[in-house]
């Protein structure tokens, strides 16, 4: 088993996209966090929910016409982002 003596723990660089998302989440700025996260290529099964929540910010009337509830779309996006 390799020893971790003398090795510094890995830290997240403050200039990465992920760091920006974590900063926005910590500040409860979920609109920014969703916007940034929606640009990631590999979001897995959460992709459509996160992207819809981010897109809703830009086109709220369009999504309302489709029958989406803005608060619910945003809440689902935030919940999926935290998974």
PyMOL commands that set and color helices and strands:
alter all, ss='L'
color gray80, all
select helices_A, chain A and resi 17-26+30-37+44-58+60-65+70-82
alter helices_A, ss='H'
color red, helices_A
deselect
rebuild
show_as cartoon
